[in-house]
Amino acid sequence: MAKVLELANHDAYRRFIGVVAEGRKVINNLQRVATLFLTKTTWAVLLAFATGINWTLGLPFIRTSPDHGTACDIAGKGVADADSMLAALRLAKQLARTRA
């Protein structure tokens, strides 16, 4: 028992406890950041399916387009969703403003 009490009062043991506590803080911070990143990424992916946009880089002009095909199977049925087209137009407008 005396050896255990002697070890508990040793400076190296006290420093070790501080290092472990600091390590736990770092791990907790990493877990929080990972949770925020995954939450943000999940929502971004879900929203991307709803309003996907193609943005072509390297051209001397701004080019954006909806990220979908022609949708010939629903043409003329009144069920098409214009959200992707509107998102592409909004992005083009935003890029034009920042480019000027």
N, C-alpha and C positions, 0 to 999 in steps of 0.2 A: 504494500500500500504506500509506503514511503517513496518508492521509486515512481509510482504513478503521480504522486503530488509533486515530486521533484521535476518530472517531465512537464507537468502542467504549468509550472512556474518558469520554465526555460524560455529564453527569448526567441529561439528558433521556432518553438511550438506556437508562440503568440503570433509571430510573423506568418506562419503557415495558415493559421486561422484567418488572418487578414487577407491573404492571397486567395483562399477558398471563397471568402465572402465577395471579394472583387470579381472573381471568376463567375460567381452566380449572377452578379449584376450584369456582366457582359452577356452571358447566355440569355438572361431575361430580355435584355435590349434587342438582341438578335432575333429572339422569338417574336417580339412585338413588331419589328421591322418586317420580318418575313410574313407575318399575318397581314399587315397593311398592304404589302406588295401583292400577295396572293388575292386579297379582296379586290384591290384596284384592277389587277390583271383579269380576274374573272369577269368583272363588270364590263371592262373594255372589250373583251372577247364577245360577250353576249350582245353588247351594243353594236359591235362590228358586223355581226350577222344581220342586224336589222338595217343598218345604214352603212354598208361597205362602200369605200371610195378607192378608186385607182388614182394615183398621182404620179405622173411621169416626170422624172428628174432629168436634168441635163439638156433640156430643150431651151431655145432662146425665148420661148413663150410659156405661159402657164397652161398646163393641160390636166384637167381632172375629169373623171367620168364615173358613173355608177359602177359598182362592182357586181355586175350580174349580166346575164345574157339578154337576148331579145324578148324572151317570154312570149313566143308566138302561140303557145298553148292557151294563154289567157287573153290574148289580144281581142279587143272588142267586147269583152264580157263585163267590163266595169269593175273588175276586182284587183287591178294593178295598184301597187303602192308606190307613190312618188317620193318617199322619204329619202332613198338613196340619191336620187337626182337632185333633190333640194339640198342634201348634205354636200354633194359635189359642187354645186353652185356656191354655197356658203363658203366652202374651203377656197374655191377659186377667188372669191371676193376678198377673203381674208389675206390670201397670198398676194393679191394685187396691191392691197393697202400696205403690206409690210415691205414690198419690193420697191415701192415709189419713194 
